Amino acid sequence: MADSVFANVVRAPEDPILGVTVAYNKDQSPIKLNLGVGAYRTEEGKPLVLNVVRKAEQLLVNDPSRVKEYLPITGLADFNKLSAKLILGANSPAIQENRVTTVQCLSGTGSLRVGGEFLAKHYHEKTIYIPLPTWGNHPKIFTLAGLSVKTYRYYDPNTRGLDFSGLLEDLGNAPPGAIVLLHACAHNPTGVDPTSDQWEQIRQLMRSKGLLPFFDSAYQGFASGNLDSDAGSVRMFVADGGECVAAQSYAKNMGLYGERVGALSIVCKSADVAARVESQLKLVIRPMYSNPPLHGASIVASILKDGDLYTEWTIELKAMADRIISMRQQLFDALQSKGTPGDWSHIVKQIGMFTFTGLNTNQVAFMTKEYHVYMTSDGRISMAGLSLRTIPHLADAIHAAVTNVV
């Protein structure tokens, strides 16, 4: 038989994050624990569909007037309007002055990709600075979008906190006009966020140098349990009248992971510029995927525009955030009571879905081999994957790793 025309294709490596789950699924141990995946789990370790999402879906299913026609290139109009309000604030002057263009995209990843391609085509500076470390997909998304990717210092492994002076120095040395990717809240993978005073200093520095902020907002409401405070960084930059870009995802805060629901908003100086920007965003989207899917965006719009559903959502959202915050405290307490060597206070200081434990690759490998605990090799664990039942096992594994492996 003749060789395949694809015979020279080499096998690609597993995605480092998704590969953790592949390895976990192959493990037969009854005590195995998957802390790699960035998805919320209940106390029983099960995926959660919010009650409010089920209600919204039921309303959609029962509405005989609903059809399955294509959406416009920019997506569902209601969804776009409500998404901009959610992140920028209901009374945002930028919205009132029609200076914001919002397009529905394929979750956070798609929003970043569309934004990146638009900037690569229409913005004068082709370099984007991303924090070190950042979500593993960021460098790939922006490189393929046509931007040149550089990093700025963000995390200090010694304090397991923010390297604020390094961050300011690196952004201070960036070329005027460069794009800067900022995690709006709950930085992934470190869980380390600037304080509001630090955000203000970052804003002043960036505006004085004409750096363009590009926010990735994957965890609004999911970090602190409060939708407004989790959007504080973005609103600070919009309040000064300057321009910025924001990508939103509803994967975490509405649990709509597989529906791929997101939005890209670009805040412009005038309504005229915003309209022209939107016309060019359409030209990015049309040859990429034509138009976005209907179902997930309809769920989000139904919840955001109905007062009762919205209130119910905020309660369920806070319950998810509170459970993660309580897992942090429980894990910290368990390590304290075992007398595990080192300072573990960063576990309770960090915020959001992930904790950057400070464990090294050898310690992570040891925990997987000896304790069947799965996480990314950089020591990032998903707090949402923990429960009261599994915390003692994780504490044992960390204690053994820190005590036995250098």
Stockholm file with secondary structure:
# STOCKHOLM 1.0

chainA/1-406         MADSVFANVVRAPEDPILGVTVAYNKDQSPIKLNLGVGAYRTEEGKPLVLNVVRKAEQLLVNDPSRVKEYLPITGLADFNKLSAKLILGANSPAIQENRVTTVQCLSGTGSLRVGGEFLAKHYHEKTIYIPLPTWGNHPKIFTLAGLSVKTYRYYDPNTRGLDFSGLLEDLGNAPPGAIVLLHACAHNPTGVDPTSDQWEQIRQLMRSKGLLPFFDSAYQGFASGNLDSDAGSVRMFVADGGECVAAQSYAKNMGLYGERVGALSIVCKSADVAARVESQLKLVIRPMYSNPPLHGASIVASILKDGDLYTEWTIELKAMADRIISMRQQLFDALQSKGTPGDWSHIVKQIGMFTFTGLNTNQVAFMTKEYHVYMTSDGRISMAGLSLRTIPHLADAIHAAVTNVV
#=GR chainA/1-406 SS CCCCTTTTCCCCCCCTTHHHHHHHHHCCCTTCEECCSCSCBCTTSCBCCCHHHHHHHHHHHTCTTCCCCCCCTTCCHHHHHHHHHHHHCTTCHHHHTTCEEEEEEEHHHHHHHHHHHHHHHHCSCCEEEEEESCCTHHHHHHHHHTCEEEEEECEETTTTEECHHHHHHHHHTSCTTCEEEEESSSCTTTCCCCCHHHHHHHHHHHHHHTCEEEEEESCTTTSSSCHHHHTHHHHHHHHTTCCEEEEEECTTTSCCGGGCEEEEEEECSSHHHHHHHHHHHHHHHHHHHSSCCSHHHHHHHHHHHCHHHHHHHHHHHHHHHHHHHHHHHHHHHHHHHHTCSSCCTHHHHSCSSEEECCCCHHHHHHHHHHHCEECCTTCEEEGGGCCTTTHHHHHHHHHHHHHHCC
#=GC SS_cons         CCCCTTTTCCCCCCCTTHHHHHHHHHCCCTTCEECCSCSCBCTTSCBCCCHHHHHHHHHHHTCTTCCCCCCCTTCCHHHHHHHHHHHHCTTCHHHHTTCEEEEEEEHHHHHHHHHHHHHHHHCSCCEEEEEESCCTHHHHHHHHHTCEEEEEECEETTTTEECHHHHHHHHHTSCTTCEEEEESSSCTTTCCCCCHHHHHHHHHHHHHHTCEEEEEESCTTTSSSCHHHHTHHHHHHHHTTCCEEEEEECTTTSCCGGGCEEEEEEECSSHHHHHHHHHHHHHHHHHHHSSCCSHHHHHHHHHHHCHHHHHHHHHHHHHHHHHHHHHHHHHHHHHHHHTCSSCCTHHHHSCSSEEECCCCHHHHHHHHHHHCEECCTTCEEEGGGCCTTTHHHHHHHHHHHHHHCC
//
